[in-house]
Amino acid sequence: MIKLLLMFLAGFILYSLVSGVMRPAKRRPSNRTPDGETMVEDPHCGTYVPQSDAFKATIAGKQLYFCSKKCLKEYKKAQNP
């Protein structure tokens, strides 16, 4: 019984090693640098989000970034009561 378990364990380790070598390396998205991505702060709720994921809006001639459409909508509503 122990021999069977050891053979199974050895087979699993061998499979893991072979599949790791055969699997292609994952590539980074081209819009990111090795240093990471620029984080921007949502002016409405203060949450920081990656610039590529943020919702962008130009308000009063300024480029602003929001974490969600909801925050963007609420910010616009607060600016124009």
C-alpha positions in Angstrom: 0.0 0.0 0.0 2.8 2.4 0.9 4.6 1.6 -2.4 1.4 2.5 -4.3 1.2 5.8 -2.5 4.9 6.6 -3.1 4.5 5.7 -6.8 1.5 7.9 -7.1 3.3 10.8 -5.4 6.4 10.3 -7.6 4.1 10.3 -10.7 2.3 13.5 -9.6 5.6 15.3 -9.0 7.0 14.2 -12.4 3.7 15.3 -14.1 3.9 18.7 -12.4 7.5 19.2 -13.5 6.9 18.2 -17.1 3.7 20.3 -17.4 5.5 23.3 -15.9 8.3 23.1 -18.5 5.9 22.5 -21.4 3.5 25.4 -20.5 4.4 28.6 -22.3 5.5 31.5 -20.1 2.8 34.1 -19.4 3.5 37.5 -20.9 2.9 40.8 -19.3 0.3 43.1 -20.8 2.0 45.6 -23.1 0.6 48.7 -21.2 2.4 47.8 -18.0 6.0 48.5 -17.1 8.2 46.4 -14.9 7.8 49.0 -12.2 4.0 48.6 -12.1 1.1 50.8 -13.2 0.2 54.4 -12.3 -2.5 54.5 -9.6 -5.0 57.4 -9.7 -7.3 58.7 -6.9 -11.0 58.9 -7.3 -11.9 62.5 -6.3 -15.3 61.5 -5.1 -14.6 58.5 -2.8 -10.8 58.6 -2.5 -10.2 55.1 -3.8 -7.0 54.4 -5.7 -7.4 52.4 -8.9 -5.0 51.6 -11.8 -5.2 54.3 -14.4 -6.0 51.7 -17.2 -9.1 50.5 -15.2 -10.3 54.0 -14.2 -13.3 55.8 -15.7 -12.0 59.0 -17.3 -13.9 62.3 -17.5 -12.9 65.9 -18.4 -14.6 68.2 -15.9 -14.0 71.9 -15.9 -11.0 71.4 -18.2 -9.4 68.9 -15.8 -8.9 65.2 -16.6 -10.3 63.2 -13.6 -10.3 59.5 -13.0 -13.1 57.6 -11.1 -13.2 54.0 -9.7 -16.7 53.4 -11.1 -19.5 54.9 -13.2 -21.5 55.4 -10.0 -18.8 57.7 -8.5 -18.5 59.6 -11.7 -22.2 60.2 -11.8 -22.4 61.2 -8.1 -19.4 63.6 -8.5 -21.1 65.3 -11.5 -24.3 65.6 -9.5 -22.5 67.1 -6.5 -20.7 69.6 -8.8 -24.0 70.8 -10.4 -26.7 70.8 -7.7 
